[in-house]
Amino acid sequence: MEPRKVAGEIAQIVGGQLQGQLADQVKRRYAAWNDPRAKLDRRYRRSSRVLTFWLIVLALLTTVGTLAILGVIAPGVGVVAALGFAGSSVLAVRTNIKMRGIDAERRQLQAAPVRVPLPARSSAARQPMERLEDAEDTLRELLHQLDSAALTSIPTDSVEQARATGAEAASAIRAVSHQLQAVERARDTAPPLDRAPLVEGVRRLRAQLDEGVDGYCGLVAAAGRVLAESTASNPRQVLGDATDHLASLASALRELSR
């Protein structure tokens, strides 16, 4: 094969990978900018700067008023300073109230899950990740209800173990999804004769992804059965068995991803 042709194919592959990485980076930055937490952080910082400005104004007006009381400057200037102090105080208080409201919204969002951008619609990882996202929402609600002593008698440690295992499994599944998307980009930029192993890699990773999501949905189904039959003889065992199965599956996915 001619050196120029080899160099051209290498440049095409590298260029395609760089374009894919750049697109992913742009999507991540766009998602981070539009994240509700980031928006609240920007609003809080702007309000903080405004409050600092009003505090500086209040400090200056206080100094002018003090000088007017001591007779250093004309009393009329002191009257104007007093009026300005009153108006600035109102604005400072309103800004402080606004900051407290923003801070309360930030605390409410701390418990909310961070939404990871879904893969592109053309990706084989899209459909499994949509299923995972729906399953995560369902499991979160089920475990919240199972954790309520007024509804069930499930021990808190069992619920916490299921919650931690679900989070670990979701992380492992997303790691496989990222691998699949990377292999897809390599497949799309590779020369036609070199695509067969990459096509097989996409198929294998998709199978692992489906298996992982099915296991996660199995935990969701077990939590639903426990909630529906909270008076069953041994609901803790039902939830525990599903949790152990998902933990094993998550461990296997992590080993495969390495």
Backbone as CSV, one residue per row, in Angstrom:
resi,resn,N_x,N_y,N_z,CA_x,CA_y,CA_z,C_x,C_y,C_z
1,MET,0.856,-1.192,0.000,0.000,0.000,0.000,0.888,1.238,0.000
2,GLU,0.527,2.211,-0.779,1.343,3.406,-0.903,1.349,4.188,0.399
3,PRO,2.509,4.790,0.730,2.595,5.554,1.980,1.577,6.681,2.032
4,ARG,1.342,7.338,0.887,0.385,8.451,0.889,-1.023,7.963,1.220
5,LYS,-1.367,6.797,0.693,-2.703,6.271,0.959,-2.854,5.901,2.427
6,VAL,-1.795,5.274,2.982,-1.825,4.919,4.404,-1.950,6.170,5.259
7,ALA,-1.166,7.200,4.930,-1.223,8.446,5.688,-2.596,9.100,5.580
8,GLY,-3.196,9.018,4.379,-4.533,9.596,4.210,-5.574,8.880,5.045
9,GLU,-5.494,7.535,5.111,-6.457,6.775,5.914,-6.276,7.074,7.393
10,ILE,-4.999,7.168,7.828,-4.739,7.493,9.242,-5.289,8.871,9.576
11,ALA,-5.067,9.838,8.675,-5.576,11.196,8.913,-7.095,11.209,8.972
12,GLN,-7.727,10.381,8.114,-9.199,10.317,8.108,-9.719,9.752,9.420
13,ILE,-9.068,8.673,9.907,-9.506,8.056,11.164,-9.326,9.014,12.328
14,VAL,-8.108,9.614,12.407,-7.826,10.535,13.510,-8.756,11.747,13.448
15,GLY,-8.967,12.261,12.221,-9.853,13.415,12.073,-11.270,13.106,12.513
16,GLY,-11.757,11.916,12.138,-13.108,11.533,12.546,-13.228,11.386,14.049
17,GLN,-12.202,10.796,14.674,-12.234,10.648,16.131,-12.197,11.991,16.822
18,LEU,-11.355,12.912,16.299,-11.278,14.238,16.907,-12.601,14.978,16.768
19,GLN,-13.246,14.831,15.612,-14.550,15.477,15.425,-15.576,14.922,16.403
20,GLY,-15.538,13.603,16.595,-16.458,13.009,17.559,-16.190,13.485,18.969
21,GLN,-14.905,13.556,19.349,-14.553,14.035,20.687,-14.954,15.490,20.863
22,LEU,-14.739,16.305,19.821,-15.109,17.712,19.905,-16.614,17.878,20.044
23,ALA,-17.372,17.073,19.284,-18.827,17.151,19.379,-19.300,16.765,20.776
24,ASP,-18.690,15.702,21.350,-19.065,15.294,22.702,-18.729,16.372,23.720
25,GLN,-17.563,17.015,23.530,-17.159,18.070,24.454,-18.115,19.259,24.387
26,VAL,-18.518,19.619,23.164,-19.464,20.732,23.011,-20.803,20.390,23.661
27,LYS,-21.275,19.149,23.466,-22.543,18.746,24.063,-22.463,18.762,25.584
28,ARG,-21.324,18.300,26.133,-21.183,18.291,27.588,-21.172,19.710,28.151
29,ARG,-20.450,20.610,27.455,-20.396,21.991,27.938,-21.753,22.672,27.817
30,TYR,-22.468,22.391,26.738,-23.798,22.982,26.566,-24.759,22.475,27.643
31,ALA,-24.673,21.162,27.921,-25.539,20.603,28.965,-25.186,21.172,30.329
32,ALA,-23.872,21.347,30.592,-23.462,21.910,31.880,-23.929,23.356,32.032
33,TRP,-23.880,24.128,30.928,-24.310,25.532,30.976,-25.807,25.638,31.251
34,ASN,-26.590,24.727,30.666,-28.038,24.774,30.816,-28.549,23.973,32.019
35,ASP,-27.640,23.384,32.767,-28.060,22.647,33.950,-28.720,23.603,34.944
36,PRO,-29.862,23.216,35.547,-30.546,24.110,36.497,-29.658,24.571,37.640
37,ARG,-28.770,23.700,38.109,-27.864,24.100,39.189,-26.930,25.209,38.732
38,ALA,-26.410,25.072,37.505,-25.504,26.093,36.991,-26.224,27.427,36.826
39,LYS,-27.467,27.385,36.351,-28.238,28.624,36.207,-28.464,29.289,37.553
40,LEU,-28.804,28.488,38.569,-29.013,29.059,39.898,-27.712,29.609,40.469
41,ASP,-26.606,28.926,40.207,-25.314,29.425,40.686,-24.987,30.777,40.061
42,ARG,-25.274,30.933,38.756,-25.005,32.213,38.104,-25.905,33.310,38.668
43,ARG,-27.172,32.998,38.895,-28.083,33.994,39.484,-27.628,34.378,40.887
44,TYR,-27.163,33.399,41.641,-26.718,33.678,43.014,-25.483,34.578,43.006
45,ARG,-24.546,34.307,42.094,-23.330,35.129,42.032,-23.663,36.558,41.610
46,ARG,-24.597,36.717,40.657,-24.986,38.064,40.244,-25.637,38.815,41.403
47,SER,-26.524,38.150,42.120,-27.169,38.794,43.263,-26.152,39.124,44.344
48,SER,-25.170,38.260,44.519,-24.138,38.530,45.526,-23.335,39.782,45.172
49,ARG,-23.018,39.940,43.875,-22.286,41.146,43.459,-23.140,42.399,43.664
50,VAL,-24.443,42.294,43.370,-25.331,43.444,43.569,-25.423,43.795,45.045
51,LEU,-25.533,42.790,45.905,-25.605,43.040,47.345,-24.319,43.692,47.842
52,THR,-23.185,43.227,47.336,-21.905,43.847,47.723,-21.880,45.314,47.331
53,PHE,-22.403,45.620,46.139,-22.448,47.021,45.695,-23.288,47.866,46.656
54,TRP,-24.475,47.369,47.023,-25.341,48.140,47.920,-24.727,48.288,49.302
55,LEU,-24.004,47.299,49.763,-23.332,47.423,51.062,-22.240,48.490,51.019
56,ILE,-21.540,48.572,49.902,-20.517,49.626,49.762,-21.187,51.001,49.745
57,VAL,-22.317,51.096,49.008,-23.051,52.367,48.985,-23.522,52.747,50.379
58,LEU,-24.044,51.791,51.135,-24.499,52.059,52.494,-23.356,52.519,53.387
59,ALA,-22.200,51.900,53.205,-21.037,52.305,54.005,-20.637,53.751,53.697
60,LEU,-20.642,54.123,52.416,-20.287,55.494,52.038,-21.312,56.497,52.572
61,LEU,-22.611,56.165,52.457,-23.650,57.076,52.939,-23.606,57.207,54.454
62,THR,-23.270,56.112,55.127,-23.122,56.182,56.585,-21.991,57.129,56.965
63,THR,-20.897,57.064,56.218,-19.776,57.962,56.488,-20.171,59.416,56.260
64,VAL,-20.887,59.686,55.168,-21.340,61.060,54.882,-22.287,61.549,55.971
65,GLY,-23.207,60.701,56.406,-24.138,61.094,57.459,-23.427,61.385,58.764
66,THR,-22.439,60.579,59.083,-21.676,60.819,60.311,-20.940,62.140,60.249
67,LEU,-20.346,62.459,59.104,-19.647,63.742,58.957,-20.622,64.905,59.070
68,ALA,-21.855,64.725,58.556,-22.857,65.790,58.660,-23.268,66.007,60.109
69,ILE,-23.394,64.934,60.870,-23.747,65.054,62.287,-22.645,65.767,63.056
70,LEU,-21.405,65.474,62.695,-20.278,66.120,63.383,-20.049,67.548,62.916
71,GLY,-20.795,67.988,61.909,-20.659,69.355,61.420,-19.518,69.566,60.467
72,VAL,-18.926,68.487,60.002,-17.800,68.621,59.074,-18.294,69.056,57.705
73,ILE,-19.497,68.577,57.316,-20.065,68.983,56.036,-21.449,69.577,56.284
74,ALA,-22.034,70.152,55.258,-23.318,70.848,55.403,-24.424,69.877,55.791
75,PRO,-25.386,70.344,56.634,-26.494,69.460,57.043,-27.338,68.992,55.867
76,GLY,-27.467,69.819,54.825,-28.256,69.396,53.673,-27.694,68.145,53.020
77,VAL,-26.370,68.046,52.985,-25.744,66.845,52.417,-26.081,65.623,53.269
78,GLY,-26.137,65.865,54.612,-26.494,64.760,55.504,-27.913,64.281,55.283
79,VAL,-28.848,65.213,54.994,-30.232,64.835,54.727,-30.310,63.974,53.457
80,VAL,-29.606,64.424,52.422,-29.576,63.646,51.172,-28.983,62.264,51.416
81,ALA,-27.924,62.210,52.247,-27.295,60.918,52.561,-28.261,60.008,53.312
82,ALA,-29.064,60.602,54.215,-30.034,59.804,54.972,-31.099,59.224,54.052
83,LEU,-31.591,60.033,53.110,-32.579,59.532,52.154,-31.989,58.435,51.272
84,GLY,-30.760,58.658,50.824,-30.097,57.641,50.014,-29.857,56.359,50.799
85,PHE,-29.554,56.520,52.102,-29.335,55.352,52.957,-30.614,54.523,53.072
86,ALA,-31.744,55.214,53.240,-33.021,54.505,53.368,-33.345,53.729,52.087
87,GLY,-33.183,54.396,50.932,-33.472,53.720,49.672,-32.527,52.555,49.413
88,SER,-31.243,52.753,49.690,-30.268,51.682,49.471,-30.512,50.511,50.412
89,SER,-30.971,50.815,51.632,-31.264,49.736,52.583,-32.380,48.848,52.065
90,VAL,-33.420,49.465,51.500,-34.526,48.682,50.944,-34.043,47.775,49.821
91,LEU,-33.227,48.337,48.928,-32.724,47.545,47.801,-31.800,46.422,48.282
92,ALA,-30.990,46.710,49.302,-30.093,45.680,49.837,-30.887,44.550,50.472
93,VAL,-31.955,44.913,51.218,-32.785,43.876,51.849,-33.468,43.025,50.789
94,ARG,-33.993,43.654,49.730,-34.653,42.898,48.662,-33.672,41.958,47.966
95,THR,-32.441,42.429,47.748,-31.432,41.578,47.123,-31.087,40.396,48.017
96,ASN,-31.004,40.661,49.322,-30.693,39.578,50.267,-31.815,38.543,50.283
97,ILE,-33.071,38.993,50.248,-34.203,38.070,50.202,-34.154,37.236,48.916
98,LYS,-33.804,37.881,47.816,-33.701,37.166,46.539,-32.620,36.092,46.614
99,MET,-31.481,36.410,47.248,-30.403,35.436,47.384,-30.851,34.247,48.232
100,ARG,-31.615,34.525,49.290,-32.104,33.427,50.119,-33.054,32.516,49.331
101,GLY,-33.899,33.119,48.486,-34.785,32.313,47.657,-34.012,31.436,46.691
102,ILE,-32.978,32.004,46.075,-32.152,31.226,45.146,-31.444,30.108,45.886
103,ASP,-30.944,30.403,47.085,-30.255,29.383,47.873,-31.204,28.249,48.247
104,ALA,-32.466,28.587,48.540,-33.447,27.545,48.853,-33.697,26.651,47.634
105,GLU,-33.756,27.246,46.450,-33.929,26.456,45.227,-32.736,25.543,45.001
106,ARG,-31.550,26.052,45.304,-30.344,25.231,45.140,-30.380,24.029,46.068
107,ARG,-30.834,24.213,47.293,-30.914,23.093,48.232,-31.937,22.065,47.774
108,GLN,-33.027,22.536,47.189,-34.033,21.602,46.684,-33.488,20.764,45.534
109,LEU,-32.634,21.372,44.720,-32.087,20.646,43.568,-30.982,19.675,43.953
110,GLN,-30.429,19.817,45.156,-29.324,18.946,45.558,-29.754,17.484,45.596
111,ALA,-31.015,17.250,45.959,-31.500,15.870,46.021,-31.955,15.352,44.658
112,ALA,-32.101,16.248,43.697,-32.574,15.833,42.377,-31.438,15.170,41.593
113,PRO,-31.728,14.161,40.799,-30.687,13.484,40.039,-30.135,14.353,38.913
114,VAL,-28.880,14.152,38.626,-28.253,14.862,37.519,-28.546,14.101,36.228
115,ARG,-29.154,14.767,35.274,-29.509,14.119,34.024,-28.318,14.074,33.086
116,VAL,-27.883,12.857,32.774,-26.795,12.681,31.819,-27.382,12.736,30.418
117,PRO,-26.792,13.527,29.505,-27.338,13.599,28.142,-27.430,12.214,27.503
118,LEU,-28.535,11.953,26.844,-28.728,10.665,26.175,-27.848,10.580,24.926
119,PRO,-27.489,9.362,24.501,-26.734,9.211,23.248,-27.544,9.724,22.065
120,ALA,-26.867,9.922,20.955,-27.546,10.366,19.733,-28.595,9.332,19.314
121,ARG,-29.628,9.807,18.610,-30.705,8.899,18.206,-30.210,7.807,17.252
122,SER,-29.126,8.093,16.540,-28.596,7.092,15.612,-27.753,6.035,16.313
123,SER,-27.466,6.236,17.594,-26.596,5.314,18.328,-27.385,4.110,18.814
124,ALA,-26.726,2.957,18.825,-27.354,1.747,19.347,-27.551,1.823,20.860
125,ALA,-26.880,2.779,21.505,-27.003,2.933,22.952,-28.209,3.767,23.346
126,ARG,-28.867,4.406,22.390,-29.955,5.331,22.724,-31.127,4.622,23.418
127,GLN,-31.633,3.564,22.824,-32.825,2.917,23.359,-32.573,2.302,24.747
128,PRO,-31.456,1.596,24.974,-31.216,1.086,26.330,-31.067,2.196,27.368
129,MET,-30.442,3.313,27.002,-30.255,4.386,27.971,-31.568,5.106,28.273
130,GLU,-32.474,5.156,27.306,-33.805,5.701,27.587,-34.536,4.805,28.583
131,ARG,-34.413,3.482,28.394,-35.020,2.547,29.341,-34.410,2.714,30.733
132,LEU,-33.096,2.890,30.786,-32.428,3.043,32.086,-32.911,4.305,32.789
133,GLU,-33.038,5.393,32.042,-33.472,6.650,32.650,-34.884,6.511,33.231
134,ASP,-35.780,5.870,32.504,-37.132,5.650,33.013,-37.113,4.737,34.244
135,ALA,-36.270,3.699,34.184,-36.189,2.764,35.308,-35.626,3.453,36.555
136,GLU,-34.661,4.359,36.378,-34.108,5.080,37.520,-35.175,5.932,38.211
137,ASP,-35.986,6.617,37.419,-37.064,7.426,37.998,-38.050,6.552,38.777
138,THR,-38.391,5.406,38.202,-39.341,4.513,38.869,-38.753,3.951,40.160
139,LEU,-37.501,3.502,40.104,-36.865,2.940,41.300,-36.743,3.984,42.397
140,ARG,-36.436,5.210,42.017,-36.305,6.283,43.013,-37.620,6.477,43.769
141,GLU,-38.722,6.468,43.043,-40.022,6.652,43.682,-40.400,5.438,44.537
142,LEU,-40.139,4.240,44.030,-40.466,3.037,44.794,-39.681,2.969,46.096
143,LEU,-38.381,3.244,46.040,-37.560,3.177,47.243,-37.939,4.273,48.231
144,HIS,-38.366,5.418,47.709,-38.830,6.488,48.601,-40.049,6.022,49.400
145,GLN,-40.961,5.315,48.739,-42.144,4.828,49.439,-41.814,3.656,50.353
146,LEU,-40.898,2.787,49.923,-40.502,1.667,50.776,-39.779,2.151,52.031
147,ASP,-39.172,3.324,51.950,-38.429,3.865,53.086,-39.345,4.548,54.100
148,SER,-40.638,4.580,53.801,-41.597,5.225,54.692,-42.158,4.191,55.675
149,ALA,-41.951,4.433,56.959,-42.441,3.497,57.978,-43.961,3.448,58.008
150,ALA,-44.616,4.503,57.514,-46.081,4.528,57.521,-46.669,3.614,56.458
151,LEU,-45.872,3.258,55.446,-46.382,2.435,54.346,-45.947,0.981,54.449
152,THR,-44.694,0.747,54.775,-44.167,-0.622,54.817,-43.321,-0.809,56.069
153,SER,-42.936,-2.074,56.275,-42.057,-2.409,57.404,-40.688,-2.855,56.914
154,ILE,-40.314,-2.461,55.702,-39.011,-2.833,55.150,-37.909,-2.127,55.936
155,PRO,-36.877,-2.854,56.381,-35.781,-2.210,57.118,-35.081,-1.156,56.269
156,THR,-34.658,-0.101,56.930,-33.999,0.992,56.206,-32.713,0.541,55.538
157,ASP,-31.978,-0.386,56.184,-30.706,-0.816,55.602,-30.910,-1.555,54.284
158,SER,-32.024,-2.289,54.149,-32.305,-2.976,52.888,-32.603,-1.979,51.779
159,VAL,-33.354,-0.938,52.117,-33.676,0.087,51.124,-32.414,0.835,50.709
160,GLU,-31.567,1.169,51.676,-30.336,1.890,51.361,-29.396,1.044,50.514
161,GLN,-29.346,-0.257,50.812,-28.492,-1.145,50.013,-28.994,-1.221,48.577
162,ALA,-30.314,-1.315,48.416,-30.880,-1.345,47.063,-30.606,-0.040,46.340
163,ARG,-30.717,1.086,47.039,-30.465,2.396,46.421,-28.999,2.518,45.985
164,ALA,-28.066,2.102,46.860,-26.642,2.195,46.525,-26.289,1.251,45.378
165,THR,-26.848,0.043,45.394,-26.578,-0.916,44.317,-27.123,-0.412,42.988
166,GLY,-28.313,0.190,43.028,-28.878,0.751,41.801,-28.000,1.843,41.219
167,ALA,-27.478,2.725,42.086,-26.607,3.796,41.604,-25.318,3.237,41.011
168,GLU,-24.752,2.218,41.672,-23.515,1.603,41.164,-23.763,0.920,39.817
169,ALA,-24.884,0.220,39.719,-25.199,-0.474,38.471,-25.441,0.520,37.344
170,ALA,-26.145,1.617,37.627,-26.396,2.627,36.594,-25.086,3.217,36.095
171,SER,-24.135,3.429,37.023,-22.831,3.956,36.617,-22.091,2.973,35.714
172,ALA,-22.150,1.681,36.062,-21.482,0.664,35.239,-22.134,0.561,33.864
173,ILE,-23.452,0.652,33.820,-24.165,0.587,32.537,-23.793,1.780,31.661
174,ARG,-23.689,2.950,32.263,-23.316,4.142,31.478,-21.874,4.048,30.973
175,ALA,-21.017,3.388,31.731,-19.645,3.194,31.250,-19.640,2.336,29.988
176,VAL,-20.460,1.297,29.963,-20.577,0.462,28.756,-21.162,1.279,27.610
177,SER,-22.136,2.140,27.921,-22.726,2.992,26.881,-21.677,3.903,26.254
178,HIS,-20.807,4.486,27.070,-19.750,5.346,26.531,-18.796,4.547,25.640
179,GLN,-18.487,3.314,26.060,-17.626,2.470,25.230,-18.284,2.198,23.881
180,LEU,-19.567,1.859,23.918,-20.279,1.552,22.688,-20.260,2.742,21.735
181,GLN,-20.502,3.933,22.256,-20.520,5.124,21.411,-19.137,5.403,20.819
182,ALA,-18.081,5.150,21.595,-16.724,5.358,21.079,-16.421,4.375,19.949
183,VAL,-16.838,3.112,20.125,-16.610,2.118,19.075,-17.422,2.464,17.834
184,GLU,-18.622,2.999,18.017,-19.434,3.418,16.864,-18.724,4.518,16.073
185,ARG,-18.123,5.462,16.769,-17.400,6.530,16.051,-16.207,5.965,15.296
186,ALA,-15.514,5.019,15.929,-14.382,4.386,15.239,-14.864,3.609,14.016
187,ARG,-15.999,2.910,14.146,-16.555,2.155,13.021,-16.912,3.070,11.857
188,ASP,-17.491,4.227,12.181,-17.946,5.130,11.127,-16.786,5.809,10.397
189,THR,-15.632,5.900,11.043,-14.491,6.567,10.407,-13.468,5.580,9.836
190,ALA,-13.621,4.302,10.147,-12.647,3.313,9.680,-12.860,2.993,8.198
191,PRO,-11.823,2.550,7.510,-11.983,2.096,6.117,-12.937,0.912,6.061
192,PRO,-13.648,0.733,4.953,-14.655,-0.344,4.859,-14.107,-1.727,5.199
193,LEU,-12.870,-2.024,4.799,-12.314,-3.356,5.034,-11.995,-3.593,6.504
194,ASP,-11.895,-2.542,7.313,-11.540,-2.682,8.725,-12.748,-2.557,9.663
195,ARG,-13.940,-2.496,9.100,-15.105,-2.229,9.941,-15.714,-3.480,10.566
196,ALA,-15.423,-4.655,10.026,-16.079,-5.874,10.519,-15.859,-6.093,12.020
197,PRO,-14.609,-6.004,12.537,-14.423,-6.203,13.975,-15.139,-5.134,14.806
198,LEU,-15.216,-3.913,14.281,-15.877,-2.840,15.010,-17.382,-3.047,15.039
199,VAL,-17.947,-3.541,13.928,-19.378,-3.860,13.897,-19.693,-4.941,14.921
200,GLU,-18.818,-5.948,15.001,-19.009,-7.007,15.987,-18.868,-6.456,17.408
201,GLY,-17.939,-5.509,17.601,-17.782,-4.896,18.916,-19.028,-4.128,19.333
202,VAL,-19.633,-3.414,18.386,-20.878,-2.689,18.684,-21.975,-3.674,19.070
203,ARG,-22.081,-4.781,18.338,-23.113,-5.777,18.642,-22.909,-6.373,20.031
204,ARG,-21.656,-6.687,20.368,-21.370,-7.290,21.670,-21.652,-6.312,22.810
205,LEU,-21.244,-5.052,22.643,-21.480,-4.059,23.688,-22.973,-3.767,23.845
206,ARG,-23.707,-3.786,22.738,-25.155,-3.574,22.833,-25.807,-4.709,23.626
207,ALA,-25.324,-5.936,23.418,-25.868,-7.070,24.172,-25.579,-6.906,25.659
208,GLN,-24.355,-6.467,26.006,-24.021,-6.227,27.409,-24.884,-5.113,27.993
209,LEU,-25.125,-4.094,27.183,-25.939,-2.967,27.638,-27.368,-3.422,27.920
210,ASP,-27.938,-4.218,27.011,-29.294,-4.735,27.219,-29.361,-5.607,28.473
211,GLU,-28.337,-6.420,28.674,-28.321,-7.288,29.856,-28.278,-6.464,31.137
212,GLY,-27.461,-5.415,31.127,-27.372,-4.557,32.309,-28.676,-3.848,32.611
213,VAL,-29.328,-3.312,31.581,-30.601,-2.611,31.787,-31.680,-3.583,32.233
214,ASP,-31.678,-4.803,31.677,-32.654,-5.810,32.103,-32.469,-6.129,33.588
215,GLY,-31.208,-6.232,34.025,-30.958,-6.492,35.434,-31.442,-5.359,36.311
216,TYR,-31.228,-4.121,35.861,-31.695,-2.956,36.620,-33.222,-2.966,36.709
217,CYS,-33.862,-3.280,35.591,-35.330,-3.348,35.591,-35.824,-4.481,36.485
218,GLY,-35.009,-5.533,36.653,-35.373,-6.607,37.574,-35.440,-6.115,39.006
219,LEU,-34.499,-5.216,39.382,-34.546,-4.623,40.724,-35.779,-3.740,40.877
220,VAL,-36.121,-3.014,39.817,-37.327,-2.176,39.856,-38.563,-3.056,40.063
221,ALA,-38.630,-4.181,39.331,-39.779,-5.082,39.472,-39.853,-5.658,40.876
222,ALA,-38.695,-6.023,41.452,-38.689,-6.571,42.813,-39.162,-5.532,43.816
223,ALA,-38.701,-4.283,43.662,-39.148,-3.221,44.563,-40.647,-2.992,44.426
224,GLY,-41.147,-3.073,43.196,-42.586,-2.921,42.993,-43.380,-4.041,43.648
225,ARG,-42.864,-5.284,43.555,-43.566,-6.411,44.198,-43.575,-6.261,45.713
226,VAL,-42.448,-5.819,46.257,-42.368,-5.634,47.711,-43.355,-4.576,48.170
227,LEU,-43.450,-3.487,47.393,-44.384,-2.427,47.775,-45.828,-2.892,47.647
228,ALA,-46.121,-3.668,46.596,-47.486,-4.148,46.388,-47.876,-5.198,47.418
229,GLU,-46.884,-5.989,47.880,-47.157,-7.056,48.844,-46.367,-6.805,50.127
230,SER,-46.517,-5.605,50.645,-45.740,-5.212,51.825,-46.057,-6.049,53.048
231,THR,-47.163,-6.783,52.997,-47.514,-7.655,54.123,-47.079,-9.094,53.875
232,ALA,-46.251,-9.302,52.844,-45.799,-10.658,52.546,-44.945,-11.201,53.691
233,SER,-44.734,-12.537,53.669,-44.033,-13.170,54.785,-42.594,-12.695,54.908
234,ASN,-41.921,-12.528,53.793,-40.514,-12.126,53.867,-40.185,-11.168,52.720
235,PRO,-40.704,-9.936,52.740,-40.431,-9.001,51.644,-38.977,-8.592,51.574
236,ARG,-38.302,-8.627,52.710,-36.879,-8.230,52.714,-36.053,-9.158,51.837
237,GLN,-36.369,-10.475,51.835,-35.613,-11.422,51.025,-35.818,-11.162,49.540
238,VAL,-37.046,-10.799,49.151,-37.319,-10.516,47.736,-36.451,-9.356,47.261
239,LEU,-36.426,-8.272,48.022,-35.622,-7.110,47.641,-34.138,-7.419,47.734
240,GLY,-33.745,-8.202,48.747,-32.326,-8.529,48.911,-31.791,-9.386,47.784
241,ASP,-32.581,-10.368,47.334,-32.133,-11.232,46.230,-31.932,-10.422,44.947
242,ALA,-32.877,-9.522,44.664,-32.748,-8.687,43.459,-31.550,-7.759,43.572
243,THR,-31.307,-7.241,44.767,-30.165,-6.349,44.969,-28.852,-7.090,44.762
244,ASP,-28.756,-8.311,45.313,-27.532,-9.103,45.154,-27.290,-9.446,43.683
245,HIS,-28.365,-9.794,42.979,-28.222,-10.130,41.550,-27.717,-8.923,40.756
246,LEU,-28.272,-7.753,41.040,-27.854,-6.557,40.311,-26.430,-6.170,40.675
247,ALA,-26.044,-6.356,41.945,-24.671,-6.052,42.353,-23.678,-6.932,41.606
248,SER,-24.007,-8.208,41.461,-23.135,-9.121,40.709,-23.042,-8.715,39.249
249,LEU,-24.168,-8.319,38.692,-24.193,-7.898,37.292,-23.378,-6.627,37.089
250,ALA,-23.500,-5.672,38.017,-22.728,-4.430,37.916,-21.235,-4.712,38.007
251,SER,-20.853,-5.644,38.899,-19.437,-6.013,39.019,-18.922,-6.637,37.732
252,ALA,-19.751,-7.490,37.122,-19.342,-8.124,35.863,-19.186,-7.089,34.753
253,LEU,-20.079,-6.113,34.700,-19.988,-5.074,33.673,-18.713,-4.234,33.860
254,ARG,-18.370,-3.944,35.084,-17.144,-3.171,35.342,-15.908,-3.958,34.919
255,GLU,-15.908,-5.247,35.187,-14.774,-6.064,34.789,-14.652,-6.113,33.269
256,LEU,-15.783,-6.244,32.578,-15.762,-6.288,31.118,-15.296,-4.957,30.524
257,SER,-15.700,-3.840,31.176,-15.342,-2.529,30.639,-13.855,-2.255,30.791
258,ARG,-13.188,-2.972,31.685,-11.739,-2.784,31.835,-10.954,-3.504,30.766
